[in-house]
Amino acid sequence: MGNMTDVRAEETERKLSRMKWAATGLLVLAAGLYVVGKLMVWDYLSAFSGAAMIGALADWFAVVALFRHPLGMPIPHTAIVTRNKRSVANGLADFVVLQFLSAEAIEEKFGHFDAAAHLADWLPKNRKKVAGYLGIAMGHGVKAMDDRRIHDFIAEAARKRLQEIDLSGFVAGGLELLTQDRRHRKILYSGLNRFADYLEDPENAERVAAFIKGWSENAFVQSMIEPFVPAIRSAVVNRLRAAAEDQGGRLYAEFDALVDAYISRLQDDPSLKESLSQKKESLLYHPEFARQVESLWNQFRDWVVLDLSHPDSAISERMVKMVIEIEDHLAENEEFRSWVNGQIRETLARLVNANKGQLGDLIREQLVKWDDRYMVEKLELYLGRDLQYIRINGTLVGGLFGLLIYGLTKLVEG
């Protein structure tokens, strides 16, 4: 980029130099014609070339006076650009900001720009690249957040969010949801059968027998009970399974009443609400809470980094699917395309409005900071060719007007 800029600057300098030589050469030509006209007594040629020289010199003076003092003489109202550098900077900054970065200009530029259509055409060709960039950004993001301050921030944010939760109301709502269609009975059903499975498991036979015989501390009684242990265990198992199947029985009714009563307490009992709130506060400010949050974050970070390092990364695959979903929406959903275009236009407008003041300040500061000579060189480099055309036009137009005045004078005299 730097080499291209240098090449362009050199080419511009060459073109400017050629134009200066052309304008100066035309002045020299006019002077030569004036001499010839006087020697040959060609009055019309003298009138044309004399006026052409005056026009050329006047325009040369005007062009030079824009940037510097002509012939180095401090003539009033010359070197206009350098003398009024701050005014020029303010004027240029205001012009750019008000004319090119106004809300109307942005709307006119992007109002009919269908960014969604361009995005829909670009995404399928660059799907994997976009997904790859998203994965890289995610990997760098989790690594960048591997900092004690970030961990403390996450823990504190989690703590604040959990503090806002009405624990008793949350639990009551969860239980009410659970009791819909008597789904809570599955818990009792499963619990009874799991207990029966435990008692029936041969691996637990000794523990179950020891528990049954432990009902009494008398060795004689234990010896009397021992022969009946298998039968007792079998009877308990059968009773448990029968109770599990009898959902119209007393056990399920008592379980329903117990759950309903606890839900009511959660909703209406101030002491229970306060107790749960205190326990929540105690848990949230326990050192173990912060350690667990940090541990969860570290596990998530390690998983992300490890997954993204694999060629068959699940995250990368999900990123690709996400990009494909966006492609499908852009291709098929007119409302989505309209939303994308609107968001892009609004974002651009906000960015421009938020930063155009800073851009104006940057232009002012940069121009004021420039050395006078450097500023003149830059402005003359990019405006000089057009200014040389002024000199050329001044030479030709001056000569024509001189010829016209001479002709009219002769006409009046004759």
Secondary structure, DSSP 4 states (H G I P E B T S, - for coil): -HHHHHHHHHHHHHHHHHHHHHHHHHHHHHHHHHHHHHHTT-HHHHHHHHHHHHHHHHHHHHHHHHHS-GGG---TT-SHHHHTHHHHHHHHHHHIIIIISSHHHHHHHHTT--HHHHHHHHGGGGHHHHHHHHHHHHHHHHHHT-SHHHHHHHHHHHHHHHHTS-HHHHHHHHHHHHHGGGTTHHHHHHHHHHHHHHHH-GGGHHHHHHHHHTT---HHHHHHHGGGHHHHHHHHHHHHHHHHH-TTSHHHHHHHHHHHHHHHHHHH-HHHHHHHHHHHHHHHTSHHHHHHHHHHHHHHHHHHHHHHTSTT-HHHHHHHHHHHHHHHHHHH-HHHHHHHHHHHHHHHHHHHHHHHHHHHHHHHHHHHHS-HHHHHHHHHHHHHHHHHHHHHHHHHHHHHHHHHHHHHHHHHH-
